[in-house]
Amino acid sequence: MHILFTLLYLATVALSVAITYDPALAWKPGSLLTVAAVAALGMGAAGRRWGDAARPAIGAGCALLAAGLGAYFLLRYDWAAAGQGKFAALHEAGLWIQAHRPALPLPQDINGNVAGGALALLLPAGAAAIGQAWRRGRAIRVAASLLPVPALAVGAAALILTGSRGAWAGIAAGGAVAAGLAALARGRPARFRAAALCLAAALFLAALGATAAITAWPGADRWLGGVTGADNSVLSRAQLWRDALALIGDYPFTGSGAGSAMMVYSSYAMFLHVGFISHAHNLFLQVALEQGVPGLAAFLGLVALAWIAIADRRSAAEDGWR
């Protein structure tokens, strides 16, 4: 089933690249999404083939990828052009790095939220698998420490300097849920473990429902205005999500095309002749906007299959819920 959903997702990626108004903009996101989907499929196949033995290698790969992304961000991000930012201390640290880093001809800047979102996925995956490797004997412990641990440190430093509050909140929430599940499942039968995981899924769906309610109910703006920060980000996100929903309604079956979110949002939501924002700041809406509702359905199918795999009683019994 996971292969079917992956192929459907890849088909929507290919379609989004084919229909976009500017192929030059589409190849990069299309290639990244394709590589990511194939890599995820490969990691799943490796886990089924070699079990626990594959996880240290997968974790090391995630850690090294996080280090590469983090190093790219640290070497290329322009703190001077970004202005004061959300946190003065992080901005000053970034300016110091920018003043002392080597001048390398790297192709382009990378947005802090984009880098933070990717690092928020890679760092926990790398840390969890490396932690598991430490329980598998001295030789594996040494191998898991030589490169992956420093790599995680580089990625973690970059994550902090991105200033991405969404990425920080994602790691904090994910860590809290994982710790809670581990505490609930310790020494309990597999049926209880599955129930605990269902509770975590219910919390996720509740958060998703709250986001949907805020997006659909314009009256929430008054409440959001009272809890938003000085940069008004919470309120602006809700307005952005409403605009994204309207744009999804214009392209429900095909999406607007890979890399085209900035053009369609500026042209049809803001009525501007210049680019305004390139991302909906919501993963589910972004997938639906550029890849259509079928792309979102395939993505949600993969997420659901991941939950099902974790909740599988045999997997829970074999892994000891590590």
Residue, then its C-alpha position, 0 to 999 in steps of 0.5 A: m500500500h505504501i508503494l501505491f501511495t508513494l507512486l501516486y504522490l510522485a505522479t502529482v509531483a510530475l504533473s505539478v512540474a509539467i503544468t507550471y508556468d515557469p519550468a525553470l522554477a519547477w525543476k528544483p522543488g520537483s527534484l527535491l520532492t522526488v528524491a525525498a519520496v524515493a529516499a523515504l521509500g528506500m529507508g522503509a525497505a531497508g528497515r523491513r529488510w535488515g530491521d534494527a541493523a539498518r537504523p544506525a545507518i539511516g540515522a547517520g544519513c539523516a544526521l549528515l544531511a542535517a549537517g550539510l543543510g545546516a552548513y549551507f544555511l550558515l554559509r549562505y544566509d544573509w542576516a544583514a539583509a534580513g534585518q533585526g529579525k525576531f530575536a536580537a541575540l540570534h541576529e547578532a550571532g548571525l551577523w558575527i558568523q556572516a562577518h567571519r565566514p569564508a566567501l564561497p560562491l554558493p548559488q542562492d540564499i535559503n529561507g530560515n523557515v525552510a531550513g528550520g522545517a527540514l532540520a526539524l525532521l532530520l535532527p530527531a530522526g538522526a538522534a533517535a537512530i544514533g541513540q539506538a546504535w549506542r545500545r548495540g555494542r562498543a564498535i557500533r557506538v564508536a562508529a555512530s559517534l565519529l561523524p553523526v554526533p558532530a553533524l547533529a551539533v552543526g544541524a542543531a546550531a543552524l536550527i537555533l540560528t534560523g529563528s524558526r519558531g514553528a520548527w522549534a515548536g514542532i520539535a518540542a511537541g514531537g519530543a513531548v509526544a514521544a516521551g509521553l508515549a514511551a512512558l505510557a507504553r513501558g511495561r504495558p501490553a501491545r494493546f495499551r501501546a496502540a491505544a496510547l498511539c491513537l491518543a497521540a493521533a487524536l491530539f494531532l487531529a485536534a490540532l489540525g481541526a483547530t487550525a481548520a476552524i481558525t482558518a474558516w472562521p474570520g471572527a477568530d481574527r479578533w482573538l488571534g490579534g490578542v495572542t499574536g506576537a509583535d510581528n503579528s505572525v499568527l494573525s497573518r498566517a490565518q489570513l494567508w491560509r484563507d487565501a491559500l484555500a481560495l487558490i486551492g479551489d481554483y486548481p483542485f485537481t492539478g494544483s497551480g504547479a511546482g514553484s508557482a505559489m508566489m506567482v499565483y498568490s501575488s497575482y490572484a490573492m494580493f493583486l500585486h505585480v511583484g512576488f510577495i510570499s512563496h509558501a503557505h506556511n502550512l505543509f498540507l495547504q502547500v501540497a494541495l496548492e501546488q500539487g492539487v487535492p490528489g497530491l494532498a490525499a497521497f501525502l495524507g495516505l503516507v502519513a496515515l500508513a506511518w501511524i499504522a506501522i508504528a501502532d502495529r503490535r508486532s513492531a511494538a513488541e519487537d522494538g520494545w517501543r524504543 
